[in-house]
Amino acid sequence: MEDFNIPSAERVAQLKLLQEAIGDVPPYFWAACQVCHVEALEPSSFSLCTF
């Protein structure tokens, strides 16, 4: 279980992959990623997103 103040190692790893895939985005995008479901951050979900 995650504590919302401390992201899990899984979330940090997924966010790093996402950052490499999409590059620079506004800070509020990353804020939303901090509270979204971890499964939404999986690389297989990246192709479902339109940026």
N, C-alpha and C positions, 0 to 999 in steps of 0.2 A: 504494500500500500504506500502511496506517495503522500508526503506532507507537502502542501501547496507552497510552502516557503523554501523547500529544498527539493529540486527536481531529481528524479531517479536517474541512475546511470543510463538506463535504456532511453529515457527521454532526451538526455543530453546527446547521446550518440545519434539518435534520429534527427535531432535539430541540426547537428553538424552536417549530416548527409543532406538535409533539406537546404541548408545554407549553400553548400557546394553546388547543388542542383539549380538553385534559382538566383543566387547572388544577393545583391543588396536590395533590401525592402525596408519600408518604414518600421520604426520601433513598435507601433501598435500591432503590426502583423505578428511579431515575435511574442508580444504580450498575449495575443489570442492563442498562439501555439503552446504557451505555458499552461493553459487551462483546458485545452482540447484533449480528447481521448487519445492515448498513446497510439492506438491502432491507426488513427488518422494520419499519423506521422510516418508510417511505414513506407519504404520506397515503392512498394506495389501500388500505393495510393497516389503517388506523385503524378502518374499519368492521368488520373481522374481530375486533377485540378487544372484550371486554366488561370494563368497569371497575366 
